[in-house]
């Protein structure tokens, strides 16, 4: 895995040690950021179910002001920390959290944390996406900036809802076995 563009372009990242974690491919990441380019500069970016952190690190490389990385696995937490250290990303630019996605989101709402411009959600394909998406929809005012977007990576055969809590899907990009669904406030 490598960083595709920006400040850390061409730098290699450490990969997850097992096949249980499915990293977002370089090609799919490039497609994602070609679409997100106008939104990234100065953005607060949440990489939810972050794995190696490659997507959030790509956002930082392309000018995001802050990246929050959340993964329930302590091994992935350590891998994200290692990758951030390899690139010498400043501590003030990042937050790495080892927690379940829903637990992280509810704690963020309770502590009235600053909202995100972009939430990238890439859970294990077998996970129930709807519970997290419904929570984001119900708490969007607290979690997302006014023009924020939610992007969900999922298996191309998985049918996600067209809407959740006032958020509607406005774009789907399919590449290989993966799809990206883009949501914004209706």
N, C-alpha and C positions, 0 to 999 in steps of 0.2 A: 504494500500500500504506500502511496506517495501523495503529497500535497500537489494539487493540479495547478493552482494559480495563486498569485498574490505574494505577500511578504515571505512566505515559507515555501514558495514554489520549488518543486523537485525534491524536497526533503522527504526522506523515507520515515515511515512510522512503524513501530513494532505492531505485529499482528496478534490476534488472540491465539492462545496455544492450542485450542481445540476447535473442532468443527461444530460444536454446539452453538457457537456464536457465528452469525452470518454477517460479515462486514458488508456495508454498502459498497458496491463495485465502483472503481474509479470512473467508469463510463456513466453510471447512473448519477454519481456525485457531480460530474461535470454537467450533465443535463439539468440537474436540480439547480445548480448555481448559475447556469445560463439564464434560467427563468427568474431566479431570485436576485440577480445582480442589482437592480435598482433599489432593493429593500435592505441590502446588507450593510452598507456604509453607516457606521455609528450605531448599529442595531444591538439590542440585547437579544441574544440567541440562546434558546433552550434546546439542548440535545437530550431528549428523553429516551431512556433505554439506549444509552450512548455506546455500549460496547467498547471499541478501541478509542472512541472520541474523534474519529476521522472527520465526521460531518461537521461537528462543532469547531474543530481545529481549522478546517477549510474555511468556515465562516470568519474566524479570527484572522486568518491569512488574507482574506479578501476585504478586511476593514471593519468587521463587527467590533463594537466597543467592548462587549463583554460576552463571555460564553459560560453557560452553566451546563454541567455534564452530570447526568443522573443515571445510575445503573445499580441494580440491586445486588450485583455480584461484587464481593470484595476483591476478587481477582481482576475484574474489569476496572474497578476503581483504581487499583494499583497500576494497571496498564495505562489508563488515561493519565495518571500522574507522571508515569515514566515518559509518555509521549510529549506531554507539556514541558517536562524538564529537558528532554532532548532538543526541543526547539527554543528553549529559554523564554517561554511565554511568561510574561509578568504575572505575579500572584494577584494583583489588583484587577486583572483582566478576566480572571476565571474563578469559578467555584466548582468543586467536584464533590458530589454527594453520593453516598452509598445508601440507597433507599428504594423501596418500591415506588413506581411512578405515581400511583394514586396517593400514597402517603406523602410524597414530596409536594404534590400539588396542593393537598389540603393544608399542609403546614405553611406553604407559601401564602395561601389565602389568609390563614389565621394571623400570620405575622405582618400582613399588609406589605409584602415585598413589592419592589418596583416591577411593573408589568414587562412582558417580553414583546418584541416586535415579531419574532418568528419562534414558533414551537415546531420542532421536528421530532416526530414520534415514530420510532422504529422498533416495535416490540418483537419478541419471538413470534413467528407466523402463527403458531398454535394458540396464542393468547387471545382472550376476549377483549377486543379493542373497544367495544361499545361503552363499557363502564368508565374508562378513562375519557373517551370523547364526550360522553354525557356530562361528566364532571367539568370538563373544560367549557362546554357550552353553558352550563348553569352558572359558572363562575368566571365567565369571559371578561367581565368588567374589571375584576381584580387581577386576572392572569395575563390579559393581552392588552397591548396598546391599541388605541382607537383604530388604526388601519392594519392591525396585526393579521398574520396568517398562520394557519396550522397546516402542516404537511405530514401525511401519514404514508410510510412505506409499508407495503403489504404484498402478499402473493397475488399475482395477476388474476388468479381464479377466486380470490376472496372478494365477496361483494360487500363493500362498506356502505353505510347509509348515505343517501344524497344530502341529508341534513341532520344536524344535531344541535339542539338548543339555540336556534336562531342563526346557526352557521350553515352555509350551503357549499357543496362541492362545486367549484367552478372550472376545474381542470383535472384530467387524469392523463398521466404519461405512463406508457407501458414499455418496458425494456427487459428482454429475456423473461425470466420467471417473476420479475418484480414489477410493481406499479407504484406510482406516487399519486396520491389524491391530495389536491389543494383545496383548502376551505377558507372562506372569509365570511364576515358578518353579512347577513342578508339585508 
